[in-house]
Amino acid sequence: MAQGVFRDGLLAGKSAFITGGSSGINLGIAEALVKAGAKVAINGRNVEKLEAAVKGLQAHGTALGVAADVRQYDALAQALQTARAAHGELDILVCGAAGNFPAPAAGMSSNAFKSVLEIDVLGTFNTCRAAFEHLRKPGACVLNISAPQAYLPMAMQAHVCAAKAGVDMLTRTLAIEWGGLGIRVNSITPGPIEDTEGMRRLAPGDDSRGKLLEALPLGRLGTKQDIAQLALFLSSDAASYITGSLMVCDGGQSLLGSGLMLKALGL
């Protein structure tokens, strides 16, 4: 990924912890933060994926991997302690762990619905709550990764719509409760991002991809760098007066509503 528009050393001396950080958008954010000078700890459940991701990050700076399931509070709290012991006080928290699969509400089991809410909502709460004591200082920031389903109802996505709406409201509530301590809390809502698992599932072929591009106002899929650059901005002092915001980076997808987008994808 190119360095982008931000200067080298933008986050020098900062420490970051990123859940779901071993792949996709979250790994792109991790890479951007490392290149900007931050010491980054990425979290995930798959140790092999973590090790591979960390190896790539270490080519650009300081990084480590800490395995834990965000649904298990005690394990996550221990992972945060490990990261602090290695990198010092925490400055930036990115809650990116998420689950998704297309399924009609009438054909979805209670456990399937519950699993997505536990990863997204409970996982985000667990991460924020476990990190609170590490973060409680002026200048600290939290970034929760959301999705358009938080405000655009979509067929086949009842579980994700409920989960991401919960993440966004948690973001805004924590911004109120933690603002007095100097902690900023915002969320990022990526739209259709190329080379991600979500796009491979929703637009697996050239035909569906072409229809999607025609429906997007900017006429292109987003990139991991697009999201990473937004995360860099929100993590930096340039965003010091921004909190409780739901930052949409979707190429205009949300302007069209879910119906047109789903029609473009043939769903």
N, C-alpha and C positions, 0 to 999 in steps of 0.2 A: 504494500500500500504506500502511495506517495506521502511525503511528509505533510502536504497540505499548506494552508495559509498561515498556520501558527508558527511562531518563532521557536527555535530550539531552546530547551530549558524552561519552557513555560511553567512546568509543574515540578521543577527541580526541588528536591527536599520533601516532596509530598509522598504519602503512602496511600495506596488504594487496595480495596478488596472487592472482587467481582464474582458474583455467583453465576453459574452457568457459563463460566468464562473459558471453557476449553474448545468452543466452536462457535461458528456463525457470527452474528452481530456482536455478541459479547466479547468474543476473541478479537474482533476488529477494534472494539473500544480499548481492550487491554493493550493491543499493539500501539494504538495511538497514544495512550497514557505513558507507556514505557518510553516511546520515542520522544515524548515531551519531558522526560526526566524523572517521572514518578517511579517509585518502587511498587511493584504490583504483585498481589497474591491472587491467583485465580482458583476458584472452587468448582467442583463438580463431583459426580459419583463414580465416574469411570477413571480409574487410576491410569490406565494406559493412555487414554486420550489426554489426560492432564499432563502426563510426562512429555508427550509429543508436543503439546501446545507450549509448555514451559520452555522446552528446548528451542523452539522458534523465537519465543519472546526474548530469551537470554542473548540472542544475537544482537539485540538492540539495547539491552539494559538489564536492570535488576528485576528478576521475577522468580516466583516459586509457586508450587501447586499444593493445595491442601484439600484432601478428599473429605466430603461430608454430604449428607442428604439434607436439603434445606427443610424437610418436613420433620427432622429430628433435632430439636432445639439444643440439647446438650452437646451433640456432636458438632453442630454448627458453632456453638460458643467456644468449643475447644479449638476449632479451626481458626477462629478469629484470634484467640490467644496465641496460637502458633505463629500467625502472621505478624502480630504485634511484637512478639519476641524477636522475630527476624528483621522487621522493617521499622519498628518504632511506632509512635502514635499514628492512629488512623486519621486520614483527612478526607478521603473520598470513598464512598460506598456505592456500588452499582448492584442493584438487585435484578438479575437478568434470567434466573432460572424459570422455565416455563414449560407447559405441556400443551399439546394440541393434537387433534385428529378429527377429520370430518365425520359427523354422525348425526342423524336425525334425532330429535329429542325423544320421539316415541320408540326409537330403536336403541336407545342408550340405557345401559344399566345404571343403577344408583352408584355403584362403585366406580364406574367410568366417570360419571359426573363429579363425584367426590374427589377423584384423583387429581383432576385438573385444578379444582379449587384449592386442594391442599398444597400443590406445588406452587401455584401462582399467588394466591392470597395468603394462606398460612405461611408459605415459604418466604414471601416478602415481609410479612410481619415478624416472623422469627429472626430473619436477617437484620432487620432494623432494630428490633428489641435487643438482640444479643450484641449488636454493635453500639448501642446507645452510650454505654459507659466509655467506650473508646472514642466516641465522636463528640462528646459534650464539651465543645469549645468553639469560640468564634472562628468562622472561616471554614468549618467542616461542611460537607455537602453530601446529600443522598440523591441518587438517580435511580428511579424505578422504571424498568422497561415495560411499557404498556403495549397496546395494539388498538387498531381502529374499531375492533369489536366492543371496546369499552363504551362507545357512543353510537355505533352503527349496528343496529340489529341485523344479524346475518343468519340465514337458514343454514342448518348443519353445524352451527357454532353456538348453541345455547350455553354450553359449559364455559366456553371461552368468553362469551359476552358477559356472563355473570362474574367470571373471575377477574377479567380486566377492569370492569366497572368497579369492582371492589378494590383493586390496586390503585385506581385513580382517586377514589375517595379516601383511601388510606394515606395517599400522598398528600392530599390537601389538609387532612386532619393533623398529620404529623407536622406539616409546615406551620400550623397554628400553635400546636403544643410545644414545639421545639425551637420556634423562632426566637424566643426570648433568650435562649442559650447561644444564639449565633449560628445554629445549624440550619442550612437551607435544604429544602426537600422539594424536588421536582420530578416529573416523569417525562419520558421520551416515548412518542408513539411513532414507530417506523411504519411506513406503508409497504408496498411490494418491493422487496430488496432482492436483487439478483444473487445467485450462488448461495442460497440459503435453503434449509430443509423445508421451510414453509412454502417457498416458491416451487420447489421440486414437487411438492404434493398438490398444490393448487393449479399450477400451470406446467404440467410435465412435458408437453409437446410444443412444437413450433406453432401449431395452429392456435392453441389457447394462449400462448405467449403473444402472438401477433395481435389477437383480439384485445388482450389486456393493454398492450401498448397503444392501440388505437383509442382506447377509452380513457387513458391517462392524460390530463391536460398538458403535462410537460413532455409527453411522448416518449418517455424512457423509464426503465426500472431504476430504482434507487440503488446505490452501492453501499457496501459496508462503511466506506470512507465517509459518505454523507452523514451517516449516523454517528460515526466516531468523531467527526469534526464538531457536531452539535454537542456531544458529550464533553469534548475538550473545552468548548466555550462555557458550558454550564458548570464545569469543574473549576474554572479559572476565576480570578478576581474580576474579570470583565463582567461576570454575571453576579456580582456581590449583592445586588438588590433584587434578584429574581428568586422568589420562592413560592411554592404552591401552584406553579404553572404546569400545564399539560402541553408540552411542546410537540407539535405535530410536524413530522418530516415525511411527507407521503406523496410528493409530486402532484398534489391536488386531488388525490383519490377521494378524500372525504367530501369534496365539493359535489361529487356526483351521486352520493348515496349508495347504499349497499346493493340495491336492485340492479343498477346498471353494471356495477362491477361483477356481480355474480353472473349476470347474463353474458358479459364478455368472456367469462371463464367457462361458460356452458354448464353452470351448476343450477 
